[in-house]
Amino acid sequence: MEFIEAILNNNVPFIRNAIFASLLSSILFGVIGSIVSVKRISGLAGAISHAILGGVGIGLFLASNKIISNFSPILGAIIFAIITAVIIGVISIKAKQREDTVINALWAIGMSIGIVFIAKTPEYVDPMSYLFGNILLISDLNLFLIFIMDILVILLTYRYYRQIQAITFDEEFARVRGINTNLIFIILLIITAISIVLLQTFVGIVMVIAMLTIPVGVAFHFSKNLFGLMIFSSIFSFLFSIFGLIISWLLDLPAGAVIVLFAGVVYFLVSLFKLRK
C-alpha cells in the first residue's frame, strides 16, 4: 500500500518514471537478451558493458575541459560501445582462437581508459555512479531514448526474424542459404552495445548483463521457440523489476541491486523446481 500511495503521489514522480523504465527496458532485456543468450555471446556483451566506461570518462573529460562543450558522457559511451562491438565482432569472425584474449583485453582497457580520464576531469566524478545505475533517478530523456530503441529493435526483429533465428540456431545452414551471417552478427553486436549504454541508467553497467541473461534463463523453462523466449523474457524482466522496486522501497535498499537479487532468487528456485520434476 505504501508503494501504491507513492505511485499516486504527484510529489514523487520518480516512482512512476521507474515503472515506465521497467516496462520499456523489459522489451530490450527480453529481445536482446534472448538473442545474446541463445547465440552464447553473453561474454561479448559483458565486455562491451564494461568497456563503455572508457567512453563515459572521455565524454566527461572533454565536456569539463570545454574541449567539446556540452559533450554528453552518454554519447561518448555510445561511440565507444559501437567501436568496441565492431572490434569484437571482427575478431570473433576472423580469429576465433584469439577471441577470449581480445574480449578480456578490451574489457580491461576500456574500464582503465574511463578511470584515467575521470581522474583527470576537473570536477571529481565517482565512477561507481556509472557502474551502478539508479532506476529511481531515470530522466524523461532516458525514457524517450529507451522508447525509441524499443521501436527500432521491435521493427528490426520483426523484419529480420527469420534471418536472426537462422544465424542464432544454425549459422552454417544460414550461410549456405545465402544469409550474410557476418554482417548480421556485427549489426546485432552494435544494437546490443547501444542498448547496453541506454540500459546502464536502469541497473548500471555491472548489472545490465544480469538482466540480459537471468530473465532469459527463467523463460527457457516456458518457451519452445525464439519468439516465445523473447515474449516470456520481457514479461519476467518486467515482473522482476516491479517486485524488486517494491522490495527496495519497503526495505530502503538500492533498487537496481534488489531487482537483480530478486531475479536471481527466482531463477534458482525455478531451476531447482524443474530439476526435481
Backbone torsions as a table, in degrees:
resi	resn	phi	psi	omega
1	MET	NA	-37.3	177.9
2	GLU	-62.0	-40.1	-179.2
3	PHE	-67.2	-42.2	179.0
4	ILE	-63.9	-40.8	177.6
5	GLU	-62.2	-37.9	178.5
6	ALA	-65.7	-37.0	178.5
7	ILE	-63.4	-40.4	-177.0
8	LEU	-80.8	-12.3	-177.8
9	ASN	-81.0	117.6	-179.1
10	ASN	-67.7	-15.4	-179.6
11	ASN	-80.7	-10.6	178.3
12	VAL	-127.1	66.6	-177.7
13	PRO	-66.5	-17.3	-177.1
14	PHE	-64.4	-23.7	177.6
15	ILE	-68.5	-44.1	178.6
16	ARG	-64.9	-39.7	177.1
17	ASN	-61.4	-38.0	179.3
18	ALA	-64.5	-38.2	178.8
19	ILE	-68.5	-42.9	176.4
20	PHE	-62.0	-39.8	178.4
21	ALA	-62.9	-39.9	178.9
22	SER	-61.1	-43.5	-179.2
23	LEU	-66.2	-48.9	-177.2
24	LEU	-67.8	-41.2	-178.7
25	SER	-68.0	-32.3	-177.9
26	SER	-61.7	-29.0	178.4
27	ILE	-67.5	-46.1	178.6
28	LEU	-66.6	-43.4	178.6
29	PHE	-59.8	-40.9	-177.5
30	GLY	-70.3	-49.4	-175.7
31	VAL	-73.4	-55.4	-178.9
32	ILE	-64.8	-42.4	-179.3
33	GLY	-60.6	-38.5	179.2
34	SER	-63.2	-45.9	-179.3
35	ILE	-65.5	-46.0	-179.2
36	VAL	-60.8	-42.5	-177.2
37	SER	-72.4	-45.3	-178.2
38	VAL	-66.1	-38.5	179.9
39	LYS	-80.7	-4.4	177.4
40	ARG	59.5	48.8	177.1
41	ILE	-121.7	29.8	178.0
42	SER	-60.9	-33.2	178.0
43	GLY	-63.3	-38.2	177.6
44	LEU	-65.1	-43.1	179.0
45	ALA	-63.9	-36.9	178.2
46	GLY	-63.7	-42.3	178.8
47	ALA	-62.8	-43.3	179.5
48	ILE	-62.9	-43.8	-175.8
49	SER	-62.2	-32.5	179.6
50	HIS	-87.4	-34.4	-177.6
51	ALA	-66.5	-26.1	-176.1
52	ILE	-67.4	-11.7	174.3
53	LEU	-61.0	-27.6	175.7
54	GLY	-61.6	-43.5	178.1
55	GLY	-66.2	-38.0	177.6
56	VAL	-62.4	-46.6	-179.4
57	GLY	-61.9	-44.8	179.3
58	ILE	-63.5	-41.8	179.3
59	GLY	-61.2	-44.9	178.3
60	LEU	-64.2	-40.3	-179.6
61	PHE	-64.1	-46.4	-178.4
62	LEU	-64.4	-41.5	-178.7
63	ALA	-70.8	-44.7	-176.8
64	SER	-66.1	-35.5	179.6
65	ASN	-90.2	6.4	177.8
66	LYS	56.3	28.4	173.7
67	ILE	-71.1	-44.3	170.3
68	ILE	-131.5	102.2	-175.0
69	SER	-62.1	141.4	176.5
70	ASN	59.9	25.3	176.6
71	PHE	-72.9	122.8	-174.9
72	SER	-81.3	133.9	174.3
73	PRO	-58.6	-31.7	179.1
74	ILE	-66.7	-40.0	177.1
75	LEU	-63.7	-42.5	176.7
76	GLY	-60.5	-40.7	179.5
77	ALA	-65.0	-40.8	-179.8
78	ILE	-64.3	-46.2	179.4
79	ILE	-61.2	-47.0	-179.7
80	PHE	-63.0	-40.1	-179.5
81	ALA	-65.3	-41.6	179.4
82	ILE	-64.6	-43.9	178.4
83	ILE	-60.8	-45.3	179.4
84	THR	-62.1	-42.9	-179.6
85	ALA	-62.0	-42.7	-179.4
86	VAL	-65.9	-44.3	179.4
87	ILE	-60.7	-48.2	179.7
88	ILE	-61.9	-42.5	-179.7
89	GLY	-62.4	-45.6	-179.2
90	VAL	-64.8	-43.8	179.5
91	ILE	-63.6	-40.5	-179.8
92	SER	-62.5	-35.0	-178.8
93	ILE	-79.0	-43.7	-172.6
94	LYS	-86.4	-33.0	-173.8
95	ALA	-140.7	76.2	-177.1
96	LYS	-56.4	-36.9	-175.7
97	GLN	-67.9	-19.3	-179.0
98	ARG	-104.8	7.8	-173.6
99	GLU	-60.0	-50.5	-177.4
100	ASP	-60.7	-41.5	-179.6
101	THR	-62.5	-46.2	-179.2
102	VAL	-65.0	-42.9	179.7
103	ILE	-59.6	-49.1	-179.6
104	ASN	-65.2	-36.6	179.6
105	ALA	-66.2	-46.5	179.5
106	LEU	-64.5	-38.5	177.1
107	TRP	-55.7	-53.2	-176.4
108	ALA	-71.1	-42.8	-177.9
109	ILE	-64.8	-43.4	-179.7
110	GLY	-59.5	-48.1	179.4
111	MET	-65.0	-39.0	-180.0
112	SER	-65.3	-41.4	177.1
113	ILE	-59.6	-43.9	179.6
114	GLY	-60.8	-45.1	-178.5
115	ILE	-65.5	-40.5	179.8
116	VAL	-63.2	-46.9	-178.7
117	PHE	-69.0	-36.3	177.1
118	ILE	-64.9	-38.4	178.4
119	ALA	-63.6	-30.3	-179.5
120	LYS	-93.3	4.1	176.3
121	THR	-77.7	129.0	-176.2
122	PRO	-51.3	-49.8	174.9
123	GLU	-86.9	123.3	-177.5
124	TYR	-62.7	132.5	177.8
125	VAL	-124.6	127.2	179.9
126	ASP	-76.4	114.7	-179.3
127	PRO	-62.3	-20.5	179.7
128	MET	-62.8	-26.4	179.9
129	SER	-67.2	-21.5	177.0
130	TYR	-95.8	-20.6	177.0
131	LEU	-81.8	-29.1	179.8
132	PHE	-126.3	101.5	-178.4
133	GLY	-75.2	172.7	178.9
134	ASN	-135.5	108.2	-177.9
135	ILE	-61.6	-25.7	-178.8
136	LEU	-74.1	-11.7	-179.9
137	LEU	-107.5	10.7	-177.6
138	ILE	-66.8	138.4	-174.8
139	SER	-96.8	168.1	176.5
140	ASP	-62.0	-36.0	178.9
141	LEU	-64.1	-42.7	177.0
142	ASN	-59.7	-42.6	179.2
143	LEU	-62.1	-42.3	-179.6
144	PHE	-64.7	-43.6	-179.6
145	LEU	-64.4	-41.1	177.9
146	ILE	-66.0	-37.3	177.5
147	PHE	-61.8	-45.8	178.3
148	ILE	-61.2	-41.7	179.1
149	MET	-65.6	-37.0	176.0
150	ASP	-58.0	-48.9	-178.7
151	ILE	-60.7	-44.8	-179.3
152	LEU	-62.4	-45.9	-178.5
153	VAL	-65.8	-41.9	179.6
154	ILE	-63.0	-45.0	-179.0
155	LEU	-64.5	-44.0	-179.9
156	LEU	-66.6	-39.5	179.5
157	THR	-66.3	-41.4	178.6
158	TYR	-64.2	-44.2	-176.4
159	ARG	-69.8	-38.9	-174.0
160	TYR	-116.3	30.0	-176.0
161	TYR	-60.3	-44.1	-178.3
162	ARG	-62.4	-42.0	179.2
163	GLN	-66.1	-43.0	179.1
164	ILE	-62.4	-44.3	179.4
165	GLN	-62.3	-39.6	-177.8
166	ALA	-66.1	-48.4	-177.0
167	ILE	-75.8	-19.7	179.5
168	THR	-74.4	-42.3	-174.7
169	PHE	-97.5	-31.4	-177.4
170	ASP	-151.5	86.5	-175.2
171	GLU	-66.5	-37.2	-179.9
172	GLU	-63.4	-43.8	178.7
173	PHE	-63.2	-41.5	179.6
174	ALA	-62.6	-38.8	179.9
175	ARG	-66.5	-39.5	177.9
176	VAL	-63.8	-34.7	179.6
177	ARG	-76.6	1.4	175.7
178	GLY	92.4	9.1	179.0
179	ILE	-80.7	132.6	178.6
180	ASN	-77.1	83.2	-173.8
181	THR	-64.9	-34.9	-179.5
182	ASN	-65.1	-44.5	179.5
183	LEU	-63.4	-45.4	180.0
184	ILE	-63.5	-37.7	178.8
185	PHE	-62.5	-44.4	178.9
186	ILE	-63.7	-43.4	179.9
187	ILE	-63.1	-41.7	177.7
188	LEU	-60.2	-41.4	179.3
189	LEU	-66.4	-39.7	179.8
190	ILE	-65.1	-44.6	178.2
191	ILE	-63.4	-41.1	176.8
192	THR	-61.3	-42.3	-179.1
193	ALA	-62.3	-46.6	-179.8
194	ILE	-65.3	-40.7	178.7
195	SER	-61.6	-41.2	179.7
196	ILE	-61.8	-41.5	179.3
197	VAL	-60.8	-45.6	-178.7
198	LEU	-68.9	-38.1	-177.4
199	LEU	-77.1	-15.3	-179.0
200	GLN	-63.4	-22.2	175.7
201	THR	-74.1	-13.6	-177.5
202	PHE	-87.3	-57.4	179.4
203	VAL	-121.5	-2.0	179.4
204	GLY	92.3	158.3	-176.5
205	ILE	-60.1	-42.2	-176.0
206	VAL	-66.5	-39.6	-173.3
207	MET	-90.9	-11.0	-174.6
208	VAL	-62.2	-35.1	179.9
209	ILE	-65.0	-35.0	178.8
210	ALA	-61.3	-42.6	-178.6
211	MET	-77.4	-16.7	173.7
212	LEU	-80.0	-19.6	-174.0
213	THR	-115.5	-38.5	-175.3
214	ILE	-64.5	-50.0	177.4
215	PRO	-57.5	-35.9	178.0
216	VAL	-66.1	-39.6	178.4
217	GLY	-59.8	-37.9	176.9
218	VAL	-72.6	-41.7	-177.0
219	ALA	-65.8	-25.4	178.7
220	PHE	-56.2	-31.5	-177.6
221	HIS	-75.8	-11.5	-174.7
222	PHE	-123.1	3.5	-174.2
223	SER	-117.8	150.2	179.8
224	LYS	-116.2	-10.8	178.0
225	ASN	-150.7	176.1	-175.5
226	LEU	-64.6	-40.0	-179.7
227	PHE	-63.4	-45.0	177.7
228	GLY	-62.7	-37.4	178.6
229	LEU	-62.5	-41.4	178.6
230	MET	-63.0	-42.9	-178.8
231	ILE	-66.1	-51.2	-178.7
232	PHE	-64.5	-38.0	179.2
233	SER	-62.9	-41.5	178.8
234	SER	-64.5	-41.9	179.5
235	ILE	-63.9	-48.5	-179.7
236	PHE	-63.3	-39.5	179.1
237	SER	-60.2	-43.4	179.2
238	PHE	-65.7	-44.5	179.8
239	LEU	-63.6	-43.1	178.0
240	PHE	-60.0	-41.5	-178.5
241	SER	-65.2	-44.9	-178.2
242	ILE	-65.7	-48.3	-179.4
243	PHE	-66.3	-36.2	176.3
244	GLY	-63.6	-39.4	177.3
245	LEU	-63.1	-43.9	-179.5
246	ILE	-62.1	-46.7	-179.2
247	ILE	-63.3	-43.9	-179.0
248	SER	-65.5	-34.6	179.0
249	TRP	-68.0	-44.1	-177.2
250	LEU	-71.1	-35.2	-176.1
251	LEU	-100.0	0.6	179.9
252	ASP	55.6	56.9	-179.2
253	LEU	-122.8	160.3	177.9
254	PRO	-58.2	124.4	-172.8
255	ALA	-62.5	-48.3	-177.1
256	GLY	-59.0	-44.9	-179.3
257	ALA	-65.1	-40.7	-179.2
258	VAL	-66.1	-38.9	178.8
259	ILE	-59.7	-46.8	-179.6
260	VAL	-66.8	-41.4	179.0
261	LEU	-63.3	-42.6	178.7
262	PHE	-62.7	-44.1	178.7
263	ALA	-61.4	-41.0	179.8
264	GLY	-64.3	-41.2	178.8
265	VAL	-62.9	-45.1	178.8
266	VAL	-62.2	-41.9	179.8
267	TYR	-58.6	-47.3	-178.5
268	PHE	-69.2	-35.9	178.1
269	LEU	-66.3	-44.0	178.7
270	VAL	-64.3	-42.3	179.5
271	SER	-63.0	-42.3	178.8
272	LEU	-65.2	-41.1	179.0
273	PHE	-62.5	-42.0	-179.7
274	LYS	-68.0	-34.3	178.8
275	LEU	-66.8	-31.5	-178.1
276	ARG	-77.3	-17.0	-177.3
277	LYS	-78.3	NA	NA
